Amino acid sequence: MSTVSLFRKWRSQTFEDLVGQEAVVRTLRNALSSGSPARAYLFCGPRGTGKTSTARIFAKALNCARGLMAEPCNQCSLCRRIADGSCMDVLEIDAASHTQVDKIREFIVDKVHFAPAEARFKVYIIDEVHKLSTSSFNALLKTLEEPPAHVVFILATTHPQDLLPTILSRCQRHDFHRLTPLEIRDRLTLVAREEGFELDERAADILARSAEGSLRDALVQLEQVATFAGLSIGEEDVRTLLGLAGRAAMNDLVSAMAERDARMAMQRLDDLVRSGRDLGRLSNELVDHLRCLLLISVKAVENDLLGIPPEEMAELEEQASSLTPARIMNWLKAAMDLQGGARDAQRARLLWEMMLIRMTVPEVDLDPLEDLRRRVARLEAGYPAPRQGLPATAPAPSPPEIPGPPTRTGRRVPQVANRQTSPAAQPRAECPGPSDSSPSGRSPGKTPKGPPDAQESPSKVLQDLGWGESVRPAPEKPLGFGPSHPDPAIPAPSSSLRAAGSSGLSAKDAWQRLLAFVKDRDRRLHAVLVEARLNGMESGTLTLTFPSNFSWHFERFQKEAEALDAMAREALGEPFHLVATLETVAVDAPSPRQEHRAFVHRAENLFSGRVVDDSPV
């Protein structure tokens, strides 16, 4: 192998030899053929995509002894001297090493007006131009705006967003994109063949993908592997040197996550660590693997997937068929969060273990935002939110009722006792019934006092007063929720619940079996499904109804209908279809006058007083 590094030896010398970047090459060739190139160019893009190589090729084409041509000849003395960096009229400056304004004035501003010594154009190639200071940019600004006719500037950067707008507006910009794995693989195969060593096809694929679009990085890794493995480079050699686990290891790890087997997931991770795999690269592999599963699960077309061998593609399709896109995206988000912390070797394994436990243990696989949505939905619907520390399915004890004062219609309004009242506490004295002789229609007796939360709701007061009989209050519901706590305001299920399917299961048994299966497979879908009420089953169709205050769950059910049908088919052993409707309840809003009278009535009960004047303020 040559003593010159492969990435320097195989640097492109002509536009024809440049890998990728067809749009940039075509534009520059047309500018050369027209004989009127621009005075300032900006080449921007990721590292290793050919920015500096293109700048040198363009400089050779500008100054070639054969004249302005679409391709340099690489035979004349000027082309050869520009290629080896000895031409005094083509100056390549590293901005990272010359950030001071004095250096820019010394190398460019003070000498730019001198004519070229031997070439046709004086070319300034400023690499990593975003490293220049603001003062250096200001010193260069006037020269870029009105350069001499014999000067061409070529600025190269990986961070164009860091450049001043005044610099960007004076340059002709060309964006270099990342190379595809297929382009990098073909180039690596050519280099390996010319250098005289054998490169396995799978090894070339791994090197091309690990380079992440940078041909220079791929050539550096190829040279490193060739030094390690010799003249024959295999797939295992590349994985060992780069610390990669491989597609099979990722399949096993994701399968353990899908089965919620924490023990197996930890064992797979320990095997990878013991074999010397780098946890930082392992996190990148997991993200790439989950990304492929996500694209396959939604049947998306992605060029990166075309390079996967058929046997690996079949395994990915089989694994993706058992997972929902929502679950894969949840894993993908956790894996991307892991990427940043996995670079720290001291805590990388701990972060990996925490992520795997979160994905495999249902008790800790909680989404705080999802829980917050559920609590807010219950509060907006008028139900009390579950208290922290209480199980969601435990019903709250119903507070005892004590008789309240009679209403204007002669009926007594029940009052809810304070939950914190001791059982041994004596009940307060209550006032006698109203007297017709009293000014307010009430006797001067004492009324029971209680906290505000112990009073009846305004809508119930309106009903007791005879105003707006059609007003229907929100039903009282215990802290727990689900099918085990039916809402008294909702009609009971029809007799079709006792109908049996072709498997012999009753509707109720099929529903309970489906709930248990979905809870084990996807707890978030179970949280949606458990809020529904079973109406019946007929001809392989389960009919459900969501209460009117669970519209968000109904919308989520519609989005996940296909996944739920698949789970039903798997859980019940035969094709089943779930159909749901959203219950609607018509409520007549009370008038402002009715709300005012209800408020006055509550004030009478709360302060044990009588009404002197109830005119609205």
C-alpha positions as CSV (number, residue, x, y, z in Angstrom):
1,M,0.0,0.0,0.0
2,S,1.2,3.5,-0.8
3,T,2.6,5.7,1.9
4,V,0.2,8.5,0.8
5,S,-3.2,8.3,2.5
6,L,-5.9,6.9,0.4
7,F,-8.1,10.0,0.7
8,R,-5.3,12.1,-0.7
9,K,-4.2,9.7,-3.3
10,W,-7.8,9.2,-4.6
11,R,-8.8,12.9,-4.5
12,S,-10.8,13.7,-7.6
13,Q,-8.7,15.6,-10.3
14,T,-11.4,16.3,-12.9
15,F,-15.1,17.1,-12.9
16,E,-15.7,13.7,-14.5
17,D,-14.0,11.9,-11.6
18,L,-16.0,13.8,-9.0
19,V,-18.4,11.6,-7.1
20,G,-22.0,12.9,-7.0
21,Q,-22.7,16.7,-7.0
22,E,-24.0,16.6,-10.6
23,A,-25.8,20.0,-10.2
24,V,-22.7,21.7,-9.0
25,V,-20.5,20.2,-11.7
26,R,-22.9,21.1,-14.5
27,T,-23.1,24.8,-13.3
28,L,-19.4,25.2,-13.1
29,R,-18.8,23.6,-16.5
30,N,-21.3,25.9,-18.1
31,A,-19.6,28.9,-16.5
32,L,-16.2,27.8,-17.9
33,S,-17.6,27.1,-21.3
34,S,-19.2,30.6,-21.4
35,G,-15.9,32.3,-20.6
36,S,-17.4,34.5,-17.9
37,P,-17.0,32.9,-14.4
38,A,-18.2,34.6,-11.3
39,R,-15.8,36.5,-9.1
40,A,-16.8,34.9,-5.8
41,Y,-18.2,31.4,-5.1
42,L,-19.4,29.8,-1.9
43,F,-19.2,26.0,-1.6
44,C,-21.1,24.7,1.4
45,G,-22.0,21.3,2.6
46,P,-21.1,18.5,5.0
47,R,-17.5,17.3,5.4
48,G,-16.0,15.0,2.9
49,T,-18.3,15.8,0.1
50,G,-15.8,17.3,-2.3
51,K,-15.8,21.1,-1.6
52,T,-12.1,21.6,-1.6
53,S,-11.5,19.1,-4.4
54,T,-14.0,20.9,-6.6
55,A,-12.3,24.3,-5.8
56,R,-8.9,22.9,-7.0
57,I,-10.4,21.4,-10.1
58,F,-12.1,24.8,-10.9
59,A,-8.8,26.6,-10.3
60,K,-7.0,24.3,-12.8
61,A,-9.8,24.7,-15.4
62,L,-9.5,28.6,-15.1
63,N,-5.7,28.6,-15.6
64,C,-5.2,25.6,-17.9
65,A,-2.7,26.3,-20.6
66,R,-5.2,25.1,-23.2
67,G,-7.6,27.9,-22.2
68,L,-10.9,28.0,-20.4
69,M,-12.4,24.5,-20.9
70,A,-15.0,22.4,-19.1
71,E,-12.2,20.0,-18.0
72,P,-8.6,20.7,-17.1
73,C,-6.0,18.8,-19.0
74,N,-3.9,17.8,-16.0
75,Q,-0.9,17.6,-18.4
76,C,0.3,21.2,-18.5
77,S,2.7,22.6,-16.0
78,L,0.1,24.9,-14.4
79,C,-2.4,22.0,-13.9
80,R,0.3,19.9,-12.3
81,R,1.6,22.7,-10.0
82,I,-1.9,23.6,-8.9
83,A,-2.5,19.9,-8.1
84,D,0.6,19.7,-5.9
85,G,0.0,23.1,-4.3
86,S,3.1,24.8,-5.6
87,C,1.5,27.5,-7.9
88,M,1.9,30.9,-6.3
89,D,-1.2,32.3,-8.0
90,V,-3.5,29.8,-6.4
91,L,-3.5,30.4,-2.6
92,E,-5.3,28.0,-0.3
93,I,-5.9,29.5,3.2
94,D,-7.2,27.7,6.3
95,A,-9.5,30.3,8.0
96,A,-9.3,28.3,11.2
97,S,-5.6,29.1,11.5
98,H,-5.9,32.7,10.2
99,T,-8.8,34.2,12.0
100,Q,-7.2,37.5,12.8
101,V,-7.9,40.6,10.7
102,D,-4.2,41.2,10.3
103,K,-3.7,37.9,8.6
104,I,-6.5,38.6,6.1
105,R,-5.1,42.0,5.3
106,E,-1.6,40.5,4.9
107,F,-2.6,37.6,2.6
108,I,-5.5,39.0,0.7
109,V,-6.4,42.6,1.0
110,D,-2.9,44.1,0.5
111,K,-1.9,41.8,-2.3
112,V,-5.1,41.2,-4.2
113,H,-4.5,44.1,-6.7
114,F,-1.2,42.6,-7.9
115,A,-1.5,40.8,-11.3
116,P,-0.9,37.0,-11.4
117,A,2.7,36.0,-11.8
118,E,2.2,33.1,-14.3
119,A,-1.5,32.1,-14.4
120,R,-4.6,33.6,-16.0
121,F,-6.4,34.2,-12.7
122,K,-5.3,34.6,-9.2
123,V,-7.5,32.2,-7.2
124,Y,-8.0,32.5,-3.4
125,I,-9.5,29.3,-1.8
126,I,-10.5,30.0,1.8
127,D,-11.4,26.8,3.6
128,E,-13.7,26.8,6.8
129,V,-14.4,30.4,6.1
130,H,-17.0,30.6,8.9
131,K,-14.1,30.5,11.4
132,L,-13.1,34.1,10.4
133,S,-13.8,36.8,12.9
134,T,-16.2,39.6,12.3
135,S,-13.4,42.1,11.8
136,S,-11.8,39.8,9.2
137,F,-15.1,39.6,7.3
138,N,-15.5,43.3,7.3
139,A,-11.9,43.7,6.0
140,L,-12.7,41.2,3.2
141,L,-16.2,42.7,2.4
142,K,-15.1,45.5,0.1
143,T,-12.7,43.2,-1.8
144,L,-15.5,40.7,-2.4
145,E,-17.8,43.4,-3.6
146,E,-15.5,44.9,-6.2
147,P,-12.7,42.4,-6.8
148,P,-10.1,43.0,-9.6
149,A,-10.8,41.4,-12.9
150,H,-8.0,38.8,-12.5
151,V,-9.2,37.5,-9.1
152,V,-11.6,34.7,-8.2
153,F,-12.6,33.9,-4.6
154,I,-13.8,30.4,-3.6
155,L,-15.1,30.1,0.0
156,A,-15.7,26.7,1.5
157,T,-17.6,26.1,4.7
158,T,-19.7,23.5,6.5
159,H,-21.7,26.1,8.4
160,P,-23.1,28.7,5.9
161,Q,-25.5,29.9,8.6
162,D,-22.6,31.4,10.5
163,L,-21.6,33.7,7.7
164,L,-22.7,37.3,7.6
165,P,-25.6,38.1,5.2
166,T,-23.4,40.7,3.5
167,I,-20.9,37.9,2.6
168,L,-23.6,35.6,1.4
169,S,-25.1,38.2,-0.9
170,R,-21.8,38.7,-2.7
171,C,-21.2,35.0,-3.5
172,Q,-22.6,32.5,-5.9
173,R,-23.7,29.7,-3.6
174,H,-23.4,26.0,-4.4
175,D,-24.7,23.4,-2.0
176,F,-22.9,20.0,-1.8
177,H,-25.1,17.1,-0.5
178,R,-24.1,14.0,1.3
179,L,-23.2,11.0,-0.9
180,T,-25.6,8.0,-0.9
181,P,-24.3,4.7,0.4
182,L,-24.5,3.2,-3.1
183,E,-22.2,5.9,-4.5
184,I,-19.7,5.5,-1.6
185,R,-19.8,1.7,-2.0
186,D,-19.0,1.8,-5.7
187,R,-16.1,4.2,-5.0
188,L,-14.7,1.9,-2.3
189,T,-14.9,-1.1,-4.5
190,L,-13.0,0.7,-7.2
191,V,-10.3,1.9,-4.8
192,A,-9.9,-1.6,-3.3
193,R,-9.6,-3.2,-6.7
194,E,-7.0,-0.7,-7.9
195,E,-5.0,-0.9,-4.6
196,G,-4.8,-4.7,-4.9
197,F,-6.9,-6.0,-2.0
198,E,-10.2,-7.9,-1.8
199,L,-13.1,-6.1,-0.3
200,D,-16.2,-8.2,0.6
201,E,-19.5,-6.7,-0.7
202,R,-21.1,-6.8,2.8
203,A,-18.0,-5.1,4.2
204,A,-18.3,-2.4,1.6
205,D,-21.9,-1.8,2.5
206,I,-21.1,-1.4,6.2
207,L,-18.3,1.0,5.5
208,A,-20.5,3.0,3.2
209,R,-23.3,3.3,5.8
210,S,-21.0,4.1,8.7
211,A,-19.4,7.0,6.7
212,E,-22.7,8.9,6.8
213,G,-22.4,10.5,3.4
214,S,-18.7,11.4,3.7
215,L,-16.4,9.8,1.1
216,R,-13.3,11.0,2.9
217,D,-14.4,9.2,6.1
218,A,-15.1,6.1,4.1
219,L,-11.6,6.1,2.6
220,V,-10.0,6.6,6.0
221,Q,-12.0,3.7,7.5
222,L,-11.1,1.5,4.5
223,E,-7.4,2.2,5.0
224,Q,-7.7,1.4,8.7
225,V,-9.5,-1.9,8.0
226,A,-6.9,-2.8,5.3
227,T,-4.1,-2.3,7.9
228,F,-6.0,-4.5,10.4
229,A,-7.1,-7.3,8.1
230,G,-4.5,-7.4,5.3
231,L,-5.3,-8.0,1.7
232,S,-8.7,-9.7,2.3
233,I,-11.3,-7.6,4.1
234,G,-14.4,-9.4,5.4
235,E,-17.6,-8.3,7.1
236,E,-16.5,-9.4,10.5
237,D,-13.2,-7.5,10.2
238,V,-15.1,-4.3,9.6
239,R,-17.6,-4.9,12.5
240,T,-14.8,-5.7,14.9
241,L,-12.7,-2.7,14.1
242,L,-15.6,-0.2,14.0
243,G,-17.3,-1.7,17.1
244,L,-20.5,-2.5,15.3
245,A,-23.1,-5.1,16.5
246,G,-24.8,-6.0,13.2
247,R,-28.4,-6.4,12.1
248,A,-28.9,-9.8,13.8
249,A,-27.9,-8.4,17.2
250,M,-30.3,-5.4,16.7
251,N,-33.1,-7.9,15.7
252,D,-32.6,-9.8,19.0
253,L,-32.5,-6.6,21.1
254,V,-35.7,-5.2,19.5
255,S,-37.5,-8.6,19.8
256,A,-36.8,-8.5,23.5
257,M,-38.2,-5.0,23.7
258,A,-41.3,-6.1,21.8
259,E,-41.9,-9.0,24.1
260,R,-41.3,-6.8,27.1
261,D,-38.6,-9.2,28.3
262,A,-36.3,-7.1,30.5
263,R,-34.1,-10.0,31.4
264,M,-33.5,-11.0,27.8
265,A,-32.8,-7.4,26.8
266,M,-30.2,-7.0,29.6
267,Q,-28.6,-10.2,28.6
268,R,-28.3,-9.1,25.0
269,L,-26.8,-5.8,26.1
270,D,-24.3,-7.5,28.3
271,D,-23.2,-9.8,25.5
272,L,-22.6,-6.8,23.2
273,V,-20.5,-5.1,25.9
274,R,-18.5,-8.2,26.6
275,S,-17.7,-8.6,22.9
276,G,-16.2,-5.1,22.9
277,R,-18.9,-3.2,21.0
278,D,-18.9,0.5,21.4
279,L,-22.1,1.7,23.1
280,G,-22.0,5.0,21.2
281,R,-22.0,3.3,17.9
282,L,-24.5,0.8,19.2
283,S,-27.0,3.6,19.9
284,N,-26.5,4.8,16.3
285,E,-27.2,1.3,15.0
286,L,-30.4,1.1,17.1
287,V,-31.6,4.4,15.7
288,D,-30.9,3.2,12.2
289,H,-32.6,-0.1,12.8
290,L,-35.7,1.5,14.3
291,R,-35.9,4.0,11.4
292,C,-35.9,1.1,8.9
293,L,-38.7,-0.6,10.9
294,L,-40.7,2.7,11.0
295,L,-40.4,3.2,7.2
296,I,-41.3,-0.4,6.5
297,S,-44.3,-0.3,8.9
298,V,-45.8,2.7,7.0
299,K,-44.8,1.3,3.6
300,A,-42.6,4.3,2.9
301,V,-40.1,4.4,0.0
302,E,-36.6,5.3,1.1
303,N,-33.4,5.0,-1.0
304,D,-31.4,3.9,2.0
305,L,-33.5,0.8,2.3
306,L,-32.6,-0.3,-1.2
307,G,-29.1,-1.2,-0.1
308,I,-30.3,-3.8,2.4
309,P,-29.8,-7.4,1.4
310,P,-33.0,-9.4,0.6
311,E,-32.6,-11.7,3.6
312,E,-32.2,-8.8,6.0
313,M,-35.1,-7.0,4.4
314,A,-37.3,-10.1,5.0
315,E,-36.4,-10.1,8.7
316,L,-37.1,-6.4,9.0
317,E,-40.5,-6.8,7.3
318,E,-41.5,-9.7,9.6
319,Q,-40.4,-7.7,12.7
320,A,-42.2,-4.5,11.6
321,S,-45.5,-6.4,11.0
322,S,-45.8,-7.2,14.7
323,L,-45.3,-3.6,15.8
324,T,-47.4,-0.4,15.5
325,P,-45.9,2.8,14.1
326,A,-46.7,4.6,17.4
327,R,-44.7,2.0,19.4
328,I,-41.8,2.2,17.1
329,M,-41.8,6.0,17.2
330,N,-41.8,5.9,21.0
331,W,-38.7,3.6,20.9
332,L,-37.1,5.8,18.3
333,K,-37.5,8.9,20.4
334,A,-36.0,7.1,23.4
335,A,-33.1,5.9,21.3
336,M,-32.4,9.3,19.9
337,D,-32.3,10.7,23.5
338,L,-29.8,8.0,24.3
339,Q,-27.5,9.0,21.5
340,G,-26.3,12.2,23.1
341,G,-25.6,10.6,26.5
342,A,-24.0,7.4,25.1
343,R,-20.9,9.3,24.0
344,D,-19.9,9.5,27.7
345,A,-18.4,6.1,28.3
346,Q,-18.7,6.3,32.1
347,R,-22.5,6.4,32.1
348,A,-23.3,5.0,28.7
349,R,-24.2,1.5,30.0
350,L,-26.4,3.0,32.8
351,L,-28.3,5.0,30.2
352,W,-28.7,2.0,28.0
353,E,-30.1,-0.1,30.9
354,M,-32.5,2.7,31.9
355,M,-33.8,2.9,28.3
356,L,-34.3,-0.8,28.1
357,I,-36.1,-1.0,31.4
358,R,-38.4,1.8,30.4
359,M,-39.2,0.0,27.1
360,T,-39.7,-3.5,28.6
361,V,-41.3,-2.9,32.1
362,P,-44.9,-1.6,31.7
363,E,-45.0,-0.1,35.1
364,V,-42.3,2.5,34.2
365,D,-43.3,2.9,30.6
366,L,-45.4,6.0,31.4
367,D,-45.9,9.1,29.3
368,P,-46.4,12.1,31.6
369,L,-48.0,14.1,28.9
370,E,-50.5,11.3,28.2
371,D,-51.4,11.1,31.9
372,L,-51.8,14.8,32.0
373,R,-54.2,14.8,29.1
374,R,-56.3,12.2,30.8
375,R,-56.5,14.2,34.0
376,V,-57.3,17.4,32.2
377,A,-60.0,15.6,30.2
378,R,-61.7,14.4,33.3
379,L,-61.5,17.8,35.0
380,E,-63.1,19.4,31.9
381,A,-65.8,16.8,31.9
382,G,-66.7,17.6,35.5
383,Y,-65.3,14.4,37.0
384,P,-62.8,14.5,39.9
385,A,-59.2,13.7,38.8
386,P,-57.7,10.6,40.3
387,R,-55.6,11.4,43.4
388,Q,-51.9,10.8,43.3
389,G,-51.0,7.5,44.9
390,L,-54.4,5.9,44.4
391,P,-54.9,3.2,41.8
392,A,-56.9,4.3,38.8
393,T,-59.4,1.5,39.1
394,A,-60.2,1.8,42.9
395,P,-63.6,3.5,43.4
396,A,-63.7,6.3,45.9
397,P,-66.1,5.9,48.9
398,S,-69.3,7.8,48.4
399,P,-69.8,10.5,51.1
400,P,-72.9,10.2,53.2
401,E,-75.8,12.5,52.6
402,I,-77.5,14.6,55.3
403,P,-80.9,16.2,54.9
404,G,-80.8,19.8,53.9
405,P,-83.3,22.6,54.2
406,P,-86.6,22.3,52.2
407,T,-86.7,24.1,48.9
408,R,-89.3,26.5,47.6
409,T,-91.1,23.6,46.0
410,G,-91.3,21.8,49.3
411,R,-88.6,19.2,48.6
412,R,-85.5,18.8,50.7
413,V,-82.2,19.2,49.0
414,P,-79.7,16.5,50.0
415,Q,-76.3,17.8,51.1
416,V,-73.0,15.9,50.8
417,A,-71.2,15.7,54.1
418,N,-67.6,16.9,54.3
419,R,-65.2,14.1,53.5
420,Q,-62.8,15.1,56.3
421,T,-65.5,15.0,59.0
422,S,-64.8,12.5,61.7
423,P,-67.3,9.6,62.1
424,A,-67.7,10.5,65.7
425,A,-68.6,14.1,64.9
426,Q,-72.1,15.2,65.9
427,P,-74.3,16.4,63.0
428,R,-75.1,20.1,63.0
429,A,-78.6,21.3,63.9
430,E,-80.8,22.0,60.9
431,C,-83.4,24.6,60.6
432,P,-87.2,23.9,60.5
433,G,-89.2,24.2,57.4
434,P,-90.0,27.6,55.8
435,S,-92.7,29.7,57.1
436,D,-95.1,31.6,54.8
437,S,-95.0,34.6,57.2
438,S,-91.3,35.2,56.9
439,P,-90.2,37.8,54.5
440,S,-87.9,35.6,52.6
441,G,-90.0,32.5,52.7
442,R,-87.7,30.9,55.3
443,S,-88.0,30.5,59.1
444,P,-85.5,32.2,61.3
445,G,-83.9,28.9,62.3
446,K,-80.3,27.9,61.7
447,T,-79.3,26.1,58.6
448,P,-76.4,23.6,58.5
449,K,-73.1,25.1,57.6
450,G,-70.6,23.3,55.4
451,P,-67.7,23.9,53.1
452,P,-68.3,25.1,49.6
453,D,-67.6,21.7,48.1
454,A,-70.4,20.2,50.3
455,Q,-73.1,22.3,48.6
456,E,-75.3,21.0,45.7
457,S,-74.4,21.9,42.1
458,P,-76.1,24.9,40.5
459,S,-77.8,22.7,37.9
460,K,-79.4,20.6,40.7
461,V,-80.5,23.6,42.5
462,L,-82.2,24.8,39.3
463,Q,-84.1,21.5,39.1
464,D,-85.2,21.7,42.7
465,L,-86.4,25.2,42.3
466,G,-88.4,24.2,39.2
467,W,-86.4,26.2,36.7
468,G,-85.2,24.4,33.6
469,E,-86.3,20.8,34.3
470,S,-84.4,19.8,31.1
471,V,-81.1,20.7,32.6
472,R,-79.2,17.5,33.2
473,P,-76.2,17.7,35.6
474,A,-72.9,15.9,35.0
475,P,-73.2,12.3,36.5
476,E,-71.3,11.6,39.7
477,K,-68.6,9.2,39.0
478,P,-66.0,7.6,41.4
479,L,-62.3,8.2,41.2
480,G,-61.8,4.9,39.3
481,F,-62.8,4.7,35.7
482,G,-63.4,1.9,33.2
483,P,-65.9,-0.8,32.4
484,S,-66.2,-1.9,36.0
485,H,-67.8,1.4,37.0
486,P,-70.8,2.0,34.8
487,D,-72.2,5.5,34.5
488,P,-75.8,5.6,35.8
489,A,-76.7,8.2,33.3
490,I,-75.9,5.9,30.4
491,P,-78.4,3.2,29.4
492,A,-77.6,-0.4,30.2
493,P,-76.2,-2.6,27.5
494,S,-78.7,-4.4,25.3
495,S,-79.4,-8.1,25.4
496,S,-77.1,-8.5,22.4
497,L,-74.2,-8.7,24.9
498,R,-75.2,-12.3,25.5
499,A,-74.8,-13.2,21.8
500,A,-72.0,-15.6,21.0
501,G,-69.6,-15.4,18.1
502,S,-68.5,-18.3,15.9
503,S,-65.9,-19.2,18.4
504,G,-68.5,-19.8,21.1
505,L,-67.4,-16.9,23.2
506,S,-70.1,-14.5,24.5
507,A,-69.8,-10.9,23.8
508,K,-68.7,-10.1,27.4
509,D,-66.1,-12.9,27.4
510,A,-64.7,-11.7,24.0
511,W,-64.5,-8.1,25.3
512,Q,-62.7,-9.1,28.5
513,R,-60.2,-11.3,26.6
514,L,-59.6,-8.5,24.1
515,L,-59.0,-5.9,26.9
516,A,-56.5,-8.3,28.6
517,F,-54.6,-8.9,25.3
518,V,-54.4,-5.2,24.4
519,K,-53.2,-4.3,27.9
520,D,-50.3,-6.7,27.6
521,R,-49.5,-5.6,24.0
522,D,-49.9,-1.8,24.1
523,R,-50.9,-0.1,27.4
524,R,-51.7,3.2,25.7
525,L,-54.3,1.6,23.4
526,H,-55.7,-0.2,26.4
527,A,-56.2,3.1,28.2
528,V,-58.2,4.3,25.2
529,L,-60.2,1.1,24.8
530,V,-61.1,0.7,28.5
531,E,-63.1,3.9,28.5
532,A,-65.6,2.4,25.9
533,R,-68.8,0.6,26.8
534,L,-69.7,-2.7,25.0
535,N,-73.1,-2.6,23.3
536,G,-73.1,-6.0,21.6
537,M,-71.6,-8.5,19.2
538,E,-73.0,-9.7,15.9
539,S,-71.4,-11.4,12.9
540,G,-67.8,-10.8,14.1
541,T,-68.4,-7.1,14.9
542,L,-68.0,-5.7,18.4
543,T,-70.1,-2.5,18.8
544,L,-68.8,0.0,21.4
545,T,-69.9,3.4,22.7
546,F,-67.7,6.2,24.1
547,P,-69.3,8.6,26.6
548,S,-69.7,12.1,25.3
549,N,-66.9,13.5,27.5
550,F,-64.4,11.1,26.1
551,S,-64.2,12.5,22.6
552,W,-60.4,12.4,22.6
553,H,-60.4,8.7,23.2
554,F,-63.0,8.2,20.4
555,E,-60.7,10.1,18.0
556,R,-57.7,8.0,19.1
557,F,-59.8,4.8,18.6
558,Q,-60.6,5.9,15.0
559,K,-56.9,6.5,14.2
560,E,-55.8,3.1,15.6
561,A,-58.8,1.1,14.2
562,E,-56.7,-1.1,12.0
563,A,-54.2,-1.9,14.7
564,L,-57.1,-2.8,17.1
565,D,-58.8,-5.0,14.5
566,A,-55.5,-6.9,14.1
567,M,-55.2,-7.3,17.9
568,A,-58.7,-8.5,18.1
569,R,-58.1,-11.1,15.4
570,E,-54.9,-12.3,17.2
571,A,-56.6,-12.3,20.6
572,L,-59.9,-14.0,19.6
573,G,-58.5,-16.4,17.0
574,E,-60.9,-15.2,14.2
575,P,-61.5,-12.0,12.2
576,F,-63.2,-9.3,14.4
577,H,-64.1,-5.8,13.6
578,L,-64.5,-3.0,16.2
579,V,-67.0,-0.3,15.6
580,A,-67.5,2.7,18.0
581,T,-69.7,5.6,18.3
582,L,-69.6,8.8,20.4
583,E,-72.6,9.4,22.7
584,T,-74.2,12.8,22.5
585,V,-76.1,14.3,25.4
586,A,-78.3,17.4,24.8
587,V,-78.1,19.8,27.7
588,D,-80.1,23.0,27.8
589,A,-78.1,25.8,29.4
590,P,-79.8,27.7,32.2
591,S,-80.6,31.4,31.6
592,P,-78.6,34.1,33.4
593,R,-81.6,34.8,35.7
594,Q,-81.7,31.1,36.7
595,E,-78.0,31.0,37.4
596,H,-78.4,34.2,39.5
597,R,-81.3,32.6,41.6
598,A,-79.3,29.4,42.1
599,F,-76.3,31.5,43.3
600,V,-78.6,33.3,45.8
601,H,-80.0,30.1,47.1
602,R,-76.5,28.7,47.7
603,A,-75.6,31.8,49.6
604,E,-78.6,31.4,51.8
605,N,-77.5,27.9,52.7
606,L,-73.9,28.8,53.2
607,F,-74.3,31.8,55.4
608,S,-77.6,30.9,57.2
609,G,-79.1,34.2,56.3
610,R,-82.1,35.6,54.6
611,V,-82.5,37.5,51.3
612,V,-83.1,41.2,51.7
613,D,-82.5,42.2,48.0
614,D,-81.6,39.8,45.2
615,S,-81.5,42.3,42.4
616,P,-78.5,41.7,40.1
617,V,-75.7,44.2,40.6
